[in-house]
Amino acid sequence: MNTPSSASGNGTPGKTDLDTLKNDLKAVREDLATLLKDTGNLAAQQAKVAADKGRALADDAGEKAVEYREAVADKVREHPLAAIGIALAAGFVLASMSRK
């Protein structure tokens, strides 16, 4: 007849299964830690690329602003009365909008 102690053998199969489960969980934890580390590295690289692109766009915008400012200054020098008229008209429009 099989007794409960003989069904489980000498106790080692249950202990072996538990040890295997512990080892598997340890491996899963290590894999997750590696995955998180790799994901963090990838995110840092992508952030650096995005920051570099943003910096390049800001530099380009700054260069364009200087070019436009110089172009406007040249036009004002060429046509000072027109520049004064445009400034007066813009001031009038802004003043009338702010009253409403």
Backbone hydrogen bonds in HBPLUS format (Angstrom, degrees):
<---DONOR---> <-ACCEPTOR-->    atom                        ^
c    i                          cat <-CA-CA->   ^        H-A-AA   ^      H-
h    n   atom  resd res      DA  || num        DHA   H-A  angle D-A-AA Bond
n    s   type  num  typ     dist DA aas  dist angle  dist       angle   num
A0006-SER N   A0003-THR O   2.92 MM   3  5.11 121.9  2.26 101.9 117.6     1
A0007-ALA N   A0003-THR O   2.88 MM   4  6.13 141.0  2.03 156.4 168.7     2
A0016-THR N   A0012-THR O   2.69 MM   4  5.78 154.5  1.75 154.6 161.7     3
A0017-ASP N   A0013-PRO O   2.95 MM   4  6.17 157.7  2.00 146.9 152.2     4
A0018-LEU N   A0014-GLY O   3.02 MM   4  6.23 155.2  2.08 143.6 150.3     5
A0019-ASP N   A0015-LYS O   2.91 MM   4  6.11 158.2  1.96 148.3 154.3     6
A0020-THR N   A0016-THR O   2.85 MM   4  6.06 156.6  1.91 148.5 155.3     7
A0021-LEU N   A0017-ASP O   2.90 MM   4  6.10 156.5  1.95 145.4 152.0     8
A0022-LYS N   A0018-LEU O   2.89 MM   4  6.12 157.8  1.94 148.5 154.6     9
A0023-ASN N   A0019-ASP O   2.89 MM   4  6.14 161.1  1.93 149.3 154.2    10
A0024-ASP N   A0020-THR O   2.85 MM   4  6.08 154.8  1.91 148.1 155.6    11
A0025-LEU N   A0021-LEU O   2.89 MM   4  6.12 160.3  1.93 151.0 156.0    12
A0026-LYS N   A0022-LYS O   2.92 MM   4  6.14 152.7  1.99 146.7 154.7    13
A0027-ALA N   A0023-ASN O   2.94 MM   4  6.20 154.6  2.01 145.2 151.9    14
A0028-VAL N   A0024-ASP O   2.91 MM   4  6.20 151.7  1.99 147.2 155.3    15
A0029-ARG N   A0025-LEU O   2.92 MM   4  6.16 158.5  1.97 148.0 153.5    16
A0030-GLU N   A0026-LYS O   2.99 MM   4  6.27 159.2  2.04 148.1 153.7    17
A0031-ASP N   A0027-ALA O   2.88 MM   4  6.09 155.8  1.94 145.9 152.9    18
A0032-LEU N   A0028-VAL O   2.85 MM   4  6.08 157.7  1.90 150.5 156.5    19
A0033-ALA N   A0029-ARG O   2.91 MM   4  6.14 156.1  1.97 148.5 155.2    20
A0034-THR N   A0030-GLU O   2.96 MM   4  6.19 158.4  2.01 147.6 153.2    21
A0035-LEU N   A0031-ASP O   2.88 MM   4  6.08 157.2  1.93 147.0 153.9    22
A0036-LEU N   A0032-LEU O   2.86 MM   4  6.08 161.8  1.89 151.8 156.1    23
A0037-LYS N   A0033-ALA O   2.98 MM   4  6.17 156.7  2.04 145.3 151.8    24
A0038-ASP N   A0034-THR O   2.88 MM   4  6.11 164.4  1.91 153.2 157.2    25
A0039-THR N   A0035-LEU O   2.85 MM   4  6.00 157.5  1.90 149.7 156.4    26
A0040-GLY N   A0036-LEU O   2.92 MM   4  6.06 154.9  1.98 144.7 151.4    27
A0041-ASN N   A0037-LYS O   2.96 MM   4  6.25 154.7  2.03 148.1 155.0    28
A0042-LEU N   A0038-ASP O   2.93 MM   4  6.16 160.2  1.97 149.0 154.3    29
A0043-ALA N   A0039-THR O   2.91 MM   4  6.09 160.2  1.95 148.3 153.9    30
A0044-ALA N   A0040-GLY O   2.95 MM   4  6.14 154.1  2.02 145.1 152.1    31
A0045-GLN N   A0041-ASN O   2.96 MM   4  6.24 154.9  2.02 148.1 154.8    32
A0046-GLN N   A0042-LEU O   2.92 MM   4  6.18 161.9  1.95 153.2 158.0    33
A0047-ALA N   A0043-ALA O   2.91 MM   4  6.07 154.1  1.97 146.2 153.5    34
A0048-LYS N   A0044-ALA O   2.99 MM   4  6.20 151.2  2.08 143.3 150.8    35
A0049-VAL N   A0045-GLN O   3.00 MM   4  6.29 157.6  2.05 149.8 155.6    36
A0050-ALA N   A0046-GLN O   2.94 MM   4  6.15 162.8  1.97 149.5 154.2    37
A0051-ALA N   A0047-ALA O   2.86 MM   4  6.03 154.4  1.93 145.1 152.4    38
A0052-ASP N   A0048-LYS O   2.91 MM   4  6.12 155.8  1.97 147.3 153.8    39
A0053-LYS N   A0049-VAL O   2.97 MM   4  6.26 157.4  2.02 149.5 155.5    40
A0054-GLY N   A0050-ALA O   2.90 MM   4  6.12 160.1  1.94 148.4 154.1    41
A0055-ARG N   A0051-ALA O   2.86 MM   4  6.04 156.6  1.91 148.0 154.4    42
A0056-ALA N   A0052-ASP O   2.94 MM   4  6.16 155.4  2.00 145.8 152.3    43
A0057-LEU N   A0053-LYS O   2.91 MM   4  6.18 158.1  1.95 150.9 156.8    44
A0058-ALA N   A0054-GLY O   2.90 MM   4  6.11 156.6  1.95 148.0 154.6    45
A0059-ASP N   A0055-ARG O   2.91 MM   4  6.14 157.1  1.96 147.6 153.9    46
A0060-ASP N   A0056-ALA O   2.95 MM   4  6.16 159.5  1.99 147.7 153.3    47
A0061-ALA N   A0057-LEU O   2.87 MM   4  6.09 157.4  1.92 147.9 154.3    48
A0062-GLY N   A0058-ALA O   2.93 MM   4  6.13 153.2  2.00 146.0 153.2    49
A0063-GLU N   A0059-ASP O   2.97 MM   4  6.26 154.1  2.04 147.4 154.3    50
A0064-LYS N   A0060-ASP O   2.94 MM   4  6.20 159.0  1.98 150.1 155.8    51
A0065-ALA N   A0061-ALA O   2.91 MM   4  6.10 155.4  1.97 146.9 153.6    52
A0066-VAL N   A0062-GLY O   3.09 MM   4  6.34 156.6  2.15 146.0 151.4    53
A0067-GLU N   A0063-GLU O   3.01 MM   4  6.29 158.4  2.06 147.6 153.8    54
A0068-TYR N   A0064-LYS O   2.86 MM   4  6.12 163.5  1.88 156.2 160.0    55
A0069-ARG N   A0065-ALA O   2.87 MM   4  6.01 159.0  1.91 147.9 154.3    56
A0070-GLU N   A0066-VAL O   2.95 MM   4  6.13 160.3  1.99 149.4 154.4    57
A0071-ALA N   A0067-GLU O   2.92 MM   4  6.17 152.4  2.00 145.7 153.9    58
A0072-VAL N   A0068-TYR O   2.85 MM   4  6.09 161.1  1.89 153.2 157.7    59
A0073-ALA N   A0069-ARG O   2.90 MM   4  6.10 159.8  1.94 147.4 153.5    60
A0074-ASP N   A0070-GLU O   2.93 MM   4  6.13 153.0  2.01 144.3 151.4    61
A0075-LYS N   A0071-ALA O   3.01 MM   4  6.29 158.7  2.05 147.4 152.8    62
A0076-VAL N   A0072-VAL O   2.87 MM   4  6.12 155.8  1.92 153.3 160.1    63
A0077-ARG N   A0073-ALA O   2.99 MM   4  6.21 155.7  2.05 145.8 152.0    64
A0078-GLU N   A0074-ASP O   2.93 MM   4  6.20 148.6  2.03 145.5 154.8    65
A0079-HIS N   A0075-LYS O   2.83 MM   4  5.96 153.4  1.90 149.7 156.5    66
A0083-ALA N   A0079-HIS O   3.11 MM   4  6.34 154.5  2.17 150.1 157.5    67
A0084-ILE N   A0080-PRO O   3.03 MM   4  6.30 153.4  2.11 146.4 152.8    68
A0085-GLY N   A0081-LEU O   2.97 MM   4  6.22 159.9  2.01 148.0 153.5    69
A0086-ILE N   A0082-ALA O   2.90 MM   4  6.12 158.7  1.94 149.8 155.4    70
A0087-ALA N   A0083-ALA O   2.95 MM   4  6.12 159.0  1.99 145.7 151.6    71
A0088-LEU N   A0084-ILE O   2.91 MM   4  6.14 158.1  1.96 150.7 156.5    72
A0089-ALA N   A0085-GLY O   2.95 MM   4  6.15 161.8  1.98 149.2 154.2    73
A0090-ALA N   A0086-ILE O   2.89 MM   4  6.07 162.9  1.92 151.6 156.5    74
A0091-GLY N   A0087-ALA O   2.95 MM   4  6.10 156.5  2.00 145.4 152.0    75
A0092-PHE N   A0088-LEU O   2.89 MM   4  6.13 156.5  1.95 149.2 155.6    76
A0093-VAL N   A0089-ALA O   2.95 MM   4  6.21 162.8  1.98 153.2 157.1    77
A0094-LEU N   A0090-ALA O   2.97 MM   4  6.16 166.7  1.99 150.9 154.6    78
A0095-ALA N   A0091-GLY O   2.88 MM   4  5.99 157.3  1.94 146.7 153.6    79
A0096-SER N   A0092-PHE O   2.93 MM   4  6.12 157.9  1.98 148.4 154.3    80
A0097-MET N   A0093-VAL O   2.99 MM   4  6.18 148.8  2.09 146.2 155.0    81
A0098-SER N   A0094-LEU O   2.99 MM   4  6.16 147.8  2.09 144.7 153.0    82
A0099-ARG N   A0095-ALA O   3.19 MM   4  6.37 135.5  2.40 141.5 151.7    83
